[in-house]
C-alpha cells in the first residue's frame, strides 16, 4: 500500500494575507483565512500570530464577533441623524 501524498502548503506572506482581507467583500474570520490558504495543524498558531502582528500595526481591525476587516473600512450600516430639510 502506498501512503497518501501530503499536499503541504506554506503560510501566506504578510502581503498576501493583507490583500485577502482587503479584497474580501465583508469581514472574514480566521477560520476562513486558514481555509483559503490551506493552513493546517501547527501552522494555524503561526497564522494567528501573523494576524495579531497585522492588528498591532493597525493594518487590520477586529469587527463584530472577532471578525477581521481592513482598517479604515466603513461599516455596512451607520446611524444618521437628519437635522433638517432644505429645497434640494
N, C-alpha and C positions, 0 to 999 in steps of 0.2 A: 504494500500500500504506500502510496506517496502522500506526503504531508501537504496540507493546503498552502498555497503561496500567500505570504503576507504582503499586503499592499500598503506598506507603511509610508505615510506622507510626513513631511516635516511641518513644523509650526509655520504659520504665516508670518511674513515680515510685519514690522510695525506699520509700514506704509500701506500694505495690503489690508491689514486689519482695519485701519482708519478709513480706507477707501470703501470697504464693505459696509461699514457702519454709516458712512455719509451717503452712499448710494441706495441704501435700503429705503423703501417708501415710508416706513414707520419705525418705531423703536424696535430694537432687537434684544433678545435675551442671550445670555452667554451660551445657553444650550444650542440656539440657532446658529451662533457663530461656530461652535465646535462641529456641528453637523455640516455646515457649508465647507469648512476646511478639512473635514475628516480627521479631526483631532480625537484621539482615543487614549484611554488609560492614564498613565502618569503625565502625559503631555498636557492634560487638562489643568493641572496645577500651574504649569508654566503659562498657559493661556490666561488663566485667572490673574497671574502676576503681571502679564503684559497689559491686560485691561486696566488693572489698578494703576500702572505707570502712566497710561494714557489719561486716566482720570486725574491723577496728581498733576499732570502737565496742563490740565484744563482743555484738552482737545476733545474729550467726550464728557457727557454728563449723564448722571442717573436720572431716569424719569420715574414714573409711577411703577410700582411693583418691581423695582430693581432692574428695569429695562434700560438699555443704553441708547443714547442718541448723540448725534454730533452736537458739539457745544455751539450755542448761538442760534439753533434752530427754534423757530417759533412753535408753540404748542398748537395742536389742531383746533382747539377751542379756546376762546378768550371771552372775558367779561367786558362788555362795552356799556358805558353809561352815556345816554343821549341827554344832553342838557338843553337842547332847543332845536327848533326848525327854522330854516330860512327859505327864501324864494327858490333857491336852487335845489 
